[in-house]
Amino acid sequence: MAMTMTEKILARHAGRDRVEPGDNIWVTADVLMTHDVCGPGTIGVFNEHFGPEAKVWDRQGVVIIPDHYIFTEDEKARRNVDILREFVKAQDLPYFYDPGTRSYRGVCHVALPHEGHARPGEVLFGTDSHTCTHGAFGEFATGIGNTDAGLVMGTGKLWVKVPPTMRFVFEGELPPYLMAKDLILHVIGDIGVDGATYRAIEFAGDTVRALSIDERMTLCNMAIEAGGKNGIIAADDKTRAYVADRTSVSGTKTEYEEATNDPDAKFLSEKTYRTAQLEPVVAQPHSPDRKSRVRDVAGTRISRVYIGSCTGGKIADFIAAAQILDGRKVEVETFIVPATVHVDEALDSEKVNGRSLRDIFADAECQIGPPSCAACLGGPPDTFGRTHSNEVVVSTTNRNFPARMGSKDSAVYLASPLTAAASALHGVLTDPRDEM
């Protein structure tokens, strides 16, 4: 029977020749990731069910990346990191990226591939809904809860229902005023936040193949905002080169087995977009599916711009923003928050018009924060995750629910880095085509 790439990966990791949507199977994990928010709960489940003296199923397979609430004096948040440190020491785990040390890397969803933990054809579970980001590397990656993660930590297996696949094809050259954020907001706006509930979302077409790895990660990152079980993009030469580069630097596993769709694979649905016909869009408060063309809401007064997060804090995102901001100054408070240390370093090495990204942002009077999740999930006040009441924020993050970035009385517009930067220049929502 013909299978999609998601079905093939799950079948292989279940030791089966074939599976079909709706099958319930035991799936073997390659990687389990957790962070400072969910890690202590996962460890608690592991200790309760396997015993405090038990060892994890695979020392090389457990990756722990504190990233959410780390630059804070909050005692509970700091205790979470201490719990992780104690567990890592007891288990002798090699992949712990400790905040406050040289090993700290930044936001888990961007740090995982940067550190060589995302590989085609593998299964990656993470205690965070945006783990689906790593489907950009042609693997099955999905978010799970603490209870499931505790089971994976002890056994290396999880009971999974095979999802059907919804396929979205983008055809044609991507115009310079569009980014992957616009593409995924079009999809979510069309099908709704529940339109892909427990389904795989595959992204394909020559537009997608032309995207950088950073931009592919943005597409898959927000599959969960449509309810998706996972997002996925077929591996190609760009994927292989990226993985080879990162695994060689980090010393992680280099072998993997890719999966591709069978020629006659069956999809639950397939929708094709002519990319040149699309326009820059935002998601209006307070849901990622409230799609609106930027030109239809242009002129809406804003009070803050935020460019960062696993969705919008990668190198490609800052290059795009710098192209708009070079030689100009922002009108409203604008935050630049690199997703990882690797991205932060690139602010100095990457250049636009012969100038470093960091110099462009500093001269534009942006505020540059340390690599972390920062304001994306709010959190303790001293993570600068709190916004003031009644603020209107344009953000490159992935969710705009009430209180997501702080005050429940604030409003968040989700946008591409191009749209966010253009809006920062004028203090109102601005179509990036007007600034290019």
Residue pairs with C-beta under 8 A, 6 or more apart in sequence:
1 18
1 20
2 262
2 263
2 264
2 265
2 266
3 11
3 18
3 19
3 20
3 261
3 262
3 265
4 165
4 200
4 202
4 261
4 262
4 265
4 266
4 267
5 138
5 202
5 232
5 234
5 259
5 260
5 261
6 140
6 162
6 163
6 165
6 200
6 202
6 230
6 232
7 18
7 19
7 20
7 21
7 162
7 165
7 265
8 259
8 260
8 262
9 121
9 122
9 123
9 139
9 140
9 259
10 19
10 25
10 27
10 123
10 140
10 160
10 162
11 17
11 18
11 19
11 25
12 121
12 257
12 259
13 27
13 28
13 29
13 30
13 123
13 140
14 25
14 26
14 27
14 28
15 28
16 25
19 25
19 162
20 162
21 162
21 163
21 164
21 165
21 268
22 161
22 162
22 164
23 161
23 162
24 159
24 160
24 161
24 162
25 159
25 160
25 161
25 162
26 157
26 158
26 159
26 160
27 123
27 157
27 158
27 159
27 160
28 123
28 156
28 157
29 61
29 123
29 124
29 125
29 152
29 156
29 157
29 158
30 61
30 119
30 122
30 123
30 124
30 139
31 61
31 62
31 63
31 112
31 117
31 122
31 123
31 124
31 125
32 61
32 62
32 63
32 124
32 125
32 126
32 149
32 152
32 153
33 63
33 64
33 65
33 108
33 112
33 117
33 124
33 125
33 126
33 127
33 128
33 131
34 42
34 62
34 63
34 64
34 65
34 126
34 127
34 149
35 64
35 65
35 66
35 67
35 68
35 108
35 127
35 128
36 66
36 67
36 68
36 69
36 70
36 77
36 80
36 81
36 84
37 68
37 69
37 80
37 127
37 128
37 377
38 127
38 128
38 145
38 146
38 149
39 64
39 66
39 80
39 83
39 84
39 87
39 127
40 80
40 83
40 84
41 127
41 146
42 127
42 146
42 149
42 150
42 153
43 83
43 84
43 87
43 150
43 153
44 146
44 150
45 146
45 147
45 149
45 150
45 151
45 153
46 54
46 56
46 150
46 153
46 154
47 54
48 150
49 150
49 151
49 154
50 153
50 154
54 154
55 91
56 62
56 91
56 93
56 153
56 154
57 152
57 153
57 154
57 155
57 156
58 156
59 91
59 92
59 93
59 94
60 94
60 95
60 253
61 156
62 91
62 93
62 95
62 153
63 95
63 112
63 115
63 117
64 84
64 87
64 88
64 93
64 95
64 96
64 97
65 97
65 105
65 107
65 108
65 111
65 112
66 80
66 81
66 84
66 97
66 98
66 99
66 104
67 99
67 106
67 107
67 108
67 111
67 372
67 373
68 372
68 373
68 377
68 379
69 77
69 80
69 373
69 379
69 380
69 383
70 77
70 81
70 99
70 100
70 104
70 372
71 99
71 370
71 372
71 374
71 382
71 383
72 78
72 379
72 380
72 382
72 383
73 380
73 382
74 379
74 380
74 382
77 379
77 380
81 98
81 99
84 96
85 96
85 98
87 93
88 96
95 115
95 117
96 103
97 103
97 104
97 105
97 111
97 115
98 104
104 341
105 111
105 114
105 115
105 340
105 341
105 342
105 371
106 338
106 339
106 340
106 341
106 342
106 343
106 344
106 371
106 372
107 309
107 310
107 313
107 339
107 340
107 371
107 372
107 373
108 126
108 128
108 310
109 126
109 128
109 130
109 131
109 133
109 134
109 217
109 221
109 310
109 339
110 133
110 217
110 310
110 313
110 314
110 339
110 340
110 342
110 343
111 339
111 340
111 342
112 118
112 124
112 126
112 134
113 134
113 136
113 137
113 213
113 217
113 242
113 243
113 246
114 246
114 340
114 342
115 246
115 250
115 252
116 243
116 246
116 247
116 248
116 249
116 250
116 251
116 252
116 253
117 124
117 250
117 252
118 124
118 134
118 136
118 137
118 139
118 141
118 243
119 137
119 139
119 243
119 247
119 253
119 256
120 137
120 138
120 139
120 235
120 239
120 240
120 243
120 256
120 257
120 258
120 259
121 138
121 139
121 235
121 256
121 257
121 258
121 259
122 139
122 140
122 256
123 139
123 140
123 141
124 131
124 134
124 139
124 140
124 141
124 142
125 131
125 141
125 142
125 143
125 144
125 148
125 149
125 152
125 158
126 141
126 142
126 143
126 144
127 143
127 144
127 145
127 146
127 149
128 143
129 143
129 224
130 143
130 221
130 224
130 310
130 311
130 398
131 141
131 142
131 143
131 144
132 141
132 142
132 143
132 220
132 221
132 223
132 224
132 228
132 229
132 230
132 231
133 141
133 217
133 220
133 221
133 231
133 310
134 141
134 217
134 220
135 141
135 220
135 223
135 230
135 231
135 232
135 233
136 213
136 216
136 217
136 219
136 220
136 231
136 233
136 239
137 213
137 233
137 235
137 239
137 242
137 243
138 232
138 233
138 234
138 235
138 239
138 258
138 259
139 232
140 230
140 232
141 220
141 230
142 229
142 230
143 224
144 152
144 158
148 158
151 157
151 158
152 158
161 198
163 198
163 199
163 200
163 229
163 230
164 199
164 200
164 267
164 268
165 199
165 200
165 201
165 202
165 265
165 267
165 268
166 191
166 196
166 199
166 200
166 201
166 202
166 228
166 267
166 268
166 269
166 270
166 271
167 202
167 204
167 267
167 269
167 270
167 271
168 187
168 201
168 202
168 203
168 204
168 270
168 271
168 272
168 273
169 204
169 205
169 270
169 271
169 272
169 273
170 183
170 203
170 204
170 205
170 206
170 207
170 208
170 272
170 273
170 275
171 205
171 206
171 207
171 272
171 273
171 274
171 275
172 206
172 207
172 274
172 275
172 276
173 207
173 210
173 275
173 276
174 207
174 210
174 211
174 275
175 275
175 276
175 278
176 436
177 280
177 418
177 431
177 432
177 433
177 436
178 275
178 278
178 279
178 280
178 416
178 418
179 215
179 218
179 317
179 320
179 416
179 417
179 418
180 211
180 215
180 216
180 218
180 219
180 416
181 218
181 311
181 312
181 396
181 414
181 415
181 416
181 417
182 278
182 279
182 280
182 281
182 416
183 207
183 219
183 273
183 275
183 278
184 218
184 219
184 221
184 222
184 223
184 225
185 222
185 281
185 282
185 283
185 288
185 291
185 414
186 273
186 278
186 281
186 291
187 201
187 226
188 195
188 222
188 225
188 226
188 283
188 288
188 289
188 291
189 281
189 283
189 289
189 290
189 291
190 271
190 291
191 226
191 289
192 226
192 289
193 225
193 226
193 227
193 287
193 288
193 289
194 226
194 227
195 226
195 227
195 289
196 223
196 226
196 227
196 228
197 227
197 228
198 227
198 228
198 229
199 227
199 228
199 229
199 268
200 228
200 229
200 230
200 231
200 232
201 220
201 223
201 226
201 228
201 230
201 231
201 232
202 231
202 232
202 233
202 234
202 261
202 267
203 216
203 219
203 220
203 231
203 232
203 233
204 233
204 234
205 272
205 273
205 275
207 273
207 275
208 216
208 219
208 233
209 236
211 219
212 238
212 316
213 238
213 239
213 242
214 314
214 315
214 316
214 317
215 316
216 233
217 310
217 314
218 311
218 312
218 314
218 317
219 231
219 233
220 230
220 231
220 232
220 233
221 231
221 310
221 311
221 398
222 231
222 288
222 311
222 398
223 230
223 231
224 231
225 288
225 289
225 398
225 399
226 288
226 289
234 260
234 261
235 258
243 256
244 254
246 252
247 253
247 254
248 254
279 293
279 294
279 295
280 293
280 294
280 295
280 415
280 416
280 418
280 419
280 431
280 432
280 433
281 291
281 292
281 293
281 294
282 291
282 292
282 294
282 297
282 394
282 413
282 414
282 415
282 419
282 429
283 289
283 290
283 291
283 292
283 400
283 413
283 414
283 415
284 290
284 291
284 292
284 297
284 400
284 413
285 400
285 402
285 411
285 412
285 413
286 400
286 401
286 402
286 411
286 412
287 400
287 401
288 398
288 399
288 400
288 414
294 415
294 419
294 429
294 430
294 431
294 432
295 431
297 413
297 429
298 428
298 429
298 430
298 431
299 428
299 429
300 392
300 413
300 428
300 429
301 392
301 427
301 428
302 332
302 392
302 393
302 394
302 413
302 423
302 427
302 428
302 429
303 332
303 333
303 391
303 392
303 393
303 427
304 332
304 333
304 334
304 335
304 387
304 391
304 392
304 393
304 394
305 330
305 332
305 333
305 334
305 335
305 393
305 394
305 395
305 420
305 421
305 423
305 424
306 334
306 335
306 337
306 375
306 393
306 394
306 395
306 396
306 397
306 405
306 420
307 313
307 317
307 318
307 321
307 334
307 335
307 336
307 337
307 395
307 396
307 417
307 420
307 421
308 335
308 336
308 337
308 338
308 339
308 369
308 374
308 375
308 376
308 396
308 397
309 337
309 339
309 373
309 374
309 376
309 395
309 396
309 397
309 398
310 339
310 373
310 376
310 398
311 396
311 397
311 398
312 395
312 396
312 397
312 416
312 417
312 420
313 337
313 338
313 339
313 343
313 371
313 396
314 339
314 343
315 343
315 346
315 350
317 396
317 417
318 336
318 338
318 343
318 346
318 347
318 350
318 357
318 361
318 417
319 350
319 352
319 357
320 416
320 417
320 418
320 421
321 336
321 361
321 417
321 418
321 420
321 421
322 352
322 357
322 360
322 361
322 421
323 352
323 418
323 421
323 436
324 418
324 421
324 422
324 425
324 432
324 435
324 436
325 360
325 361
325 364
325 366
325 421
325 424
325 425
326 352
326 353
326 355
326 360
326 364
327 353
327 360
327 363
328 364
328 425
329 363
329 364
329 365
329 425
330 364
330 365
330 366
330 424
330 425
331 424
331 425
331 426
331 427
332 424
332 427
333 367
334 364
334 365
334 366
334 367
334 424
335 366
335 367
335 368
335 369
335 374
335 375
335 384
336 347
336 361
336 366
336 367
336 368
336 369
337 368
337 369
337 370
337 371
337 372
337 374
337 375
338 344
338 346
338 347
338 368
338 369
338 370
338 371
339 371
340 371
341 371
343 371
344 370
344 371
346 357
347 356
347 357
347 358
347 361
347 368
348 356
348 357
348 358
349 356
350 356
350 357
351 357
352 360
358 368
361 368
362 368
364 424
366 424
369 384
372 383
373 379
374 383
374 384
374 385
375 383
375 384
375 385
375 386
375 387
375 397
375 405
375 406
376 385
376 397
376 398
376 399
376 404
376 405
377 385
377 404
377 405
378 385
378 386
378 403
378 404
378 405
378 406
379 385
385 405
385 406
386 406
386 407
387 393
387 405
387 406
387 407
387 410
388 406
388 407
388 410
389 407
389 409
389 410
390 407
390 409
390 410
391 407
391 410
391 411
392 410
392 411
392 413
393 405
393 410
393 411
393 412
393 413
394 412
394 413
394 415
394 419
394 420
394 423
394 424
394 429
395 405
395 412
395 413
395 414
395 415
395 420
396 414
396 415
396 416
396 417
396 420
397 404
397 405
397 412
397 414
398 414
399 414
400 411
400 412
400 413
400 414
402 408
404 412
405 412
413 429
415 423
416 432
418 432
418 436
419 429
419 430
419 431
419 432
421 432
421 435
422 430
422 431
422 432
422 434
422 435
423 429
423 430
425 435
